[in-house]
Amino acid sequence: MEFRLIYEGQLPSNGNVQVKHEIRKHFHVQLAELWEKHRALQLATERYSLGSGGSGTLLNKIARKFELEGYHFVKLINVKPFGLVCELDILFMRRGVPGKLVMPGGDIDNRIKTVLDALRVPHDKNEVVGTPDAHEQPYFFCLLEDDALVTRININTDRLLKPLKTEINHPENEVLLIIHVTANAAESLTIGNVTFTELGEW
């Protein structure tokens, strides 16, 4: 299973909780579209028997397990039930000379750490800001259960040539990221992950 996530905006080095949650919101919108349109993920919205005459959906089951401050977080790359890990290939475009890893906006490593934190579900309520907006209910979609499920990261840097917006206070922090996600089975193919790993690029 392969797809791309895009982030365009401010990315400071060692971003705080507010910054990470705002970036997380950008990714949620794209991941919500993925869950709605991808053939394998659509199966998670189908009802199944829960026993004792009840029924539900896999999506509801995942969301119930991670509720914080009114948010119901759904992670795609998880240990259970999908058993998935992923690889990330990131095109990192920012203002400055291509290949120079330390820039006025901060070094690449610390800025990527901010992105990884924004791609995962919050660890606790201290990493959640505010309450969910209307489009973030009933589910808030994240890529990762934990950034430890990322098995490889490849980063290519390049210069961002898009004209600067006049209202930006810190132009050195402006970036455009194109993140190519490749989902793989964590250990072996199972009923939970075979559909995702065989579908290829979406």
N, C-alpha and C positions, 0 to 999 in steps of 0.2 A: 504494500500500500504506500503510495507516494503522493504528496501534495505540497503546496507552497503557502507559506504565511508571509504577509508583508507588514512591516511597521515603518511608518514615516512620521517623524516628530523628534522631540527632545530625548536624548539619551545621555545623561550625565554619568560620570564615573562614580561607582558606589552609590547608586540611586537609593533614596530612602523609601519607606513603606508607601508613601503617597505616589511616588513616581512609579514604583513597580506595579501598584494596583491600577494606575491609569493605563499603563502599557498592557496589563492583563486584560483590561476591558477592550482594547483594540483587537487582541487576538480572539476574545470571546465571540465577537461578531462574525469573524471568518470561520471559526470552528462550529458555530451554530449552523452556518450555511452548509458546512461539510456534513454534519450529522443529519441534516434534513435531506441532502441530495445524494449522498454516497450510498450505493446499493447495499453494501454490507452493514453500514450503520443504521440503515432504515429498519433492519431486522430487530434492532434493539427497541423499537417503538411498538412492536407487535406484542399483543397480550399472550401470556402463557399461564398455565395452571400453577397455583401456589400451594395446592393441597387444601383440604377441608372446604372445598367448594369455592375458594377464592381465586383471584387471578390478578395479574399485574404485568408490568413491562420491565425489561432488563434496565432500561434507562431510569425508571423510578427506583429500582433496587440499588443502582450505583449511586444515585443522587442522595438517597436516604442515609447512606453510610458516611457522607461528608457534608454536614450542615454546620455553618458558622454564621452567626449574626444575621440570620435571615437569608443567607445565600445557600443554595443547594449546588455544590460543585460536582461536575461530571468530568472525569479525566479520561482521555482516550488511551494514552500509553500507561498501562497499569499492570500490576502483578496479577490481580484477580478483578474481573473474570477473564480478561483477554490474554493475559500472559505475554505482553508485548514490551519490547525495548525499541529504541529508535536511533538513527543516525541523523545528524544535522549538517547540511552544507549551507553556509551563510555567505551571501554577498553583502559585504559591509561597506556602504557608500557614505562618505563624510567629506567635509570640506578640508582640504589639505592635500599633501603630496601622497600619492598611492604608495603603499609599502611602509610608510613611516608609522610605526606602531605606537609611539608616544606623541600625542598631539595636545594642543591647549585644552581640548575637551576631556582629556584623561587618557590613560592607556587602554588598549583594546581589551586586555584580560578583564579588568574591572568592569568595563562596560558590558562585555559579554556575560559576566556573572549577573549583572542587573537583568539582562534579557532572560537568562535561564530561570532566575527567581520569578520573573513575570510569566513564564511559560508553565510553571507548576502551580498546583493548588496551594493556598496558604497553609502553613503548618499549624497555626493557631489563630485565635481572634485578634491578636496583636498585629497580624499582617493583613487584616481586613479593614478597609476604609469605607465608612458610610453604610448605606443600605442599598440593596439592589434596585436598579432602575426597572421600568416596566419590561423592557426587552431582555432583561437579565433574569426574568422569572418565567416559568418555574425552575429553569436550569441555568447555571452559569458554567460555560464550557471552558476547560483548560486542556492544554496538550498533555502535561505530565503529572503523574502522581508524585514523582520525586525526580530531581535532576540526576540522581544516580542511575536512572534508567536510560540515560543517554550514553551510548557505547562509543560514539565517535563524533568529533566536531571538526569540521574543516572550514576555515575562514579565509575568504579572499577579500582584500580591501581595494577600494577604488575611490576616485574623486567624485564628489557630488557636484554636478554642474548646474543643477536646477537653480533658477534665480532665487535669491534670498528674500523671504517675506519681511516686509518692513517692520512688522510688529514683534518679531522674535527678539527676545532680550539677550539670549546667549547663542549666537549663530554657531559657535564652535561645538555646540552640543547637538546640532541638527544632523539627523542621519536618515538614510533610507536602507532598510534591511529587507532582503529577500531570503527567506529561510526555506530550504528544500528539506522536507521531512521524509525519511524512509523508515517505515515501521517493519520490524522483524520479530519473529517468534523469539521469546526469551531463551528457551532451551530446546524445546521440540514442538512440532506441530500438534495442536490439540483441536478439539471441536471449537474451542473458544477463540482460536487465533488463525485457523487455517484460511478462513474467508478473507481476512485482511491481508495476509502475506501473499496470497495468490492473485489478487486483483491487479497488482501493479500500479502504474501511475494513474491518478484520477484527474 
